[in-house]
């Protein structure tokens, strides 16, 4: 099997890669390296942050497939926030429920009607020869007025994808993986890796 190293310690993301890549690749994560520490995400875009993470891991794992994901939720009614700050919207050490609570509060303060949103995923991939590839995935939808559902992570309990009336958390992992921004990007990665 082809090894794929992922520059993340987010178990939710790792599970999505495992589910979507099936048994076609041997998944490894940055957490397996005793000397790895995640670099500061100082980029101004998802692509810049993904590149920072991918380069950092590739420096330690040359000659293999390396991928970094940077993704988040963009809400036009909030000026595109939380955007690249999605994982730390409510503060540097914020947990998912705190980020979701802040999002719902900000939406209530700004506008109860402008609920359009989109999830964005950018993968920066280095192939074994060191060539860089950039893959993007987007899913459009809207924000629910309250937390709904119990599966998934991040903003899944409040994101309703276009064409549906349930949140990602209510739809379940299999349906989310078919519809999601990361699902779309990972399927493109599988094509690139020819697996």
C-alpha positions, -999 to +999 in steps of 0.1 A: +000+000+000+011+036-007+020+055+024+003+089+029+015+112+057-010+138+069+001+170+087-026+170+114-033+158+149-071+164+144-086+129+148-118+140+131-098+149+099-077+117+102-109+096+104-123+113+073-091+106+053-093+069+065-130+066+056-126+082+022-093+067+011-105+033+022-079+006+024-061+020-006-034+039+013-014+035+045-023+065+066+003+081+089+000+113+109+024+139+122+015+127+157+035+095+150+068+115+149+084+120+183+101+153+172+073+169+152+057+201+165+030+218+144+043+251+129+024+284+136-003+290+110+006+325+100-009+324+065-037+347+054-055+320+034-064+283+037-038+275+010-010+294+027-017+277+060-019+242+044+014+249+026+031+258+059+019+226+075+028+204+044+063+219+041+069+213+078+060+177+076+077+171+042+110+183+057+108+154+081+093+128+056+109+134+021+102+110-007+067+100+003+032+115-003+026+143+022-007+162+026-019+191+048-054+203+050-066+237+060-103+242+061-130+262+077-164+278+076-170+311+057-202+330+065-207+360+042-231+376+067-201+377+091-177+391+066-164+357+058-157+347+094-147+325+110-127+316+079-091+307+086-098+312+123-125+285+124-106+262+148-099+290+172-128+313+166-137+315+203-100+316+214-067+298+209-076+269+231-114+269+222-131+235+218-157+228+191-188+236+213-173+270+222-166+279+185-202+268+175-217+288+204-198+320+194-208+315+157-245+312+167-243+342+190-225+363+163-252+353+137-279+363+161-263+397+167-256+405+131-285+391+111-310+363+117-318+361+080-283+360+063-275+324+071-257+314+039-223+297+045-198+275+029-172+250+041-138+253+023-110+227+022-076+233+007-051+204+005-015+211-003+001+179-014+037+169-020+042+138-042+072+116-036+093+136-061+086+168-042+062+184-067+035+205-050-002+201-059-031+222-046-066+208-043-098+227-033-132+215-021-162+236-013-197+228-001-224+255+001-252+256+026-265+276+055-263+278+093-291+264+114-304+284+143-294+258+169-271+228+174-286+197+158-273+161+157-246+141+174-220+129+148-191+147+132-170+175+146-163+212+143-193+231+129-211+200+116-240+204+141-250+237+127-241+234+089-270+224+066-257+215+031-275+228+001-304+206-010-309+192+026-328+201+057-306+184+082-271+194+095-240+173+087-243+159+123-279+147+116-271+133+082-243+111+096-207+104+087-213+084+054-236+111+039-213+139+051-183+123+034-203+122+002-213+159+003-185+176+022-157+200+012-131+176+025-147+146+009-145+164-025-109+173-020-099+138-008-115+122-038-094+144-060-063+134-039-071+098-045-072+104-083-039+123-081-023+094-062-039+069-086-054+048-058 
